[in-house]
Structures are given as C-alpha cells and as structure tokens.
C-alpha cells in the first residue's frame, strides 16, 4: 500500500482551505451549480412554440452567483426565477436568445483551472457591468440579474474610457493576497477595511496599468495560490527569506505583495502557455 505524504506547509495559512474557485464546479460553495441544476425536462412556461425550462432558469441563477461571488439567498433566487418567467411571457424569443449563451456554462467552468475560472469571471464581470453602466447612464434600471449581483457585489468604480470595472470582492481579494503572503512569515495583515480604504484613495490618482492590475486582483490571488502550491521546498524557502527581508523595511507592504503576485502570474502564465503548446502538438 502506498502512503501519500500530507503537505503540512500551509497549516495556519489561507492555503489550508480551498477557495471557492478551486472547488469541483468553480462556482460558489452552496450555490445552485454546487447543489445541482434542475432538469431540462421541467417546463416552466411555453409561448410561440418555444419553452422555458427549469435548467435554463437555474443556469441564470448560477451565472448571477458566479458574478456575486456567493450563493444567493432563497428570496433572491425566487425573484430571479419570477423575473425570467415574466420576461419570457413578454418576449419569449428574445428571452431564449439571452439564455442561449449560458447553456452548458456550468459544465464548461468545471473543466477549467482555478486561474482560468478567475479570468473567465473577470471577463464576465467587466462585460456585463460595462453594458449595465451604459444602460443606467441612459436612464434605464439595472436588469434583474445585475440588480441582484449589485446587492452582493456592487461596483465600486467604473472607468468608461478604459472599460475597467472595480467591484467590491476584488478589493477583498487584494486583502486576501496580503493575508496569504504575510502568513508565510507569520506577520499579521493590515485590517481589511483600512487596507481597502487606502487602496481606493490611491486609485484616485493611479494610472491605467495600476487600476487594471487591481481590477484583476482575484486572478492574481488564484495565481499566487497555484504558484505557491507548486513551489518546491528550496524555492519556497528562498521566497520566505526574501519576504522576511523585504516586509519589515517596506514603506508600503502592498508593493511587496504586488511583486509576489506579479512573479506568480508570470510563472503560471508560462506554465499555461507551455501546456497549451503541448496540447496543440498532440
């Protein structure tokens, strides 16, 4: 019998528990994609020779939970379902056209790596919120999906000129980067609220590159988590030694954390690129 050694390097750090993007489905824990979508055979409404199924409604709920970054409460799920049925009754063909791109999205996300999932989520958040900000600027209300997402993961900043959107849980992801990196040397992270306030104050005068980097904080977080787990003992020891020297002397610890995130992103991007080339050769 082969005994697999347990990796205890991450005990007491945020890596000793999985992030929801690292789960089997890639959707929030306890969400509808995690507990199971309804059947395609359950018809909720029919009009003009097209039907609305329970599976289609559940896929919209799953998409909303992906953007919200959490499982939605029962009342929010129920309201989304009612809104979709009402929209279908008013414009069945248009509603089914809206739902079609979401078909199979739960299964597709399950096949991706955590980093790929984070990238896909960032793309979806950016696209949907950019469209919604334009609608709001034209005097329209948020659509039902983005209305519920806004309650749980609101837009903090939006730069129409560059299409960059900053949502609340991106700032939480940046704070999580601090907790993870500093936990490697046993240093407590700054209180989350204070760190977020400082980041937002800096954003007001930041350039496009720094703003885009902050907006991608969750992607960076997944890169750090993936990279650290793949590091050997020697490489991890060197990183810890570097952090032990850099953090106490840093005027701004966020710069050190950002540098670690950049190193991790480069390493993960190189690995992903190599794997992609290998797949093309097969």
PyMOL commands that set and color helices and strands:
alter all, ss='L'
color gray80, all
select helices_A, chain A and resi 14-16+20-22+32-35+54-68+74-90+92-100+105-110+114-137+144-152+168-183+192-203+208-215+217-230+233-249+253-281
alter helices_A, ss='H'
color red, helices_A
select strands_A, chain A and resi 43-47+50-53+155-159+164-167
alter strands_A, ss='S'
color yellow, strands_A
deselect
rebuild
show_as cartoon
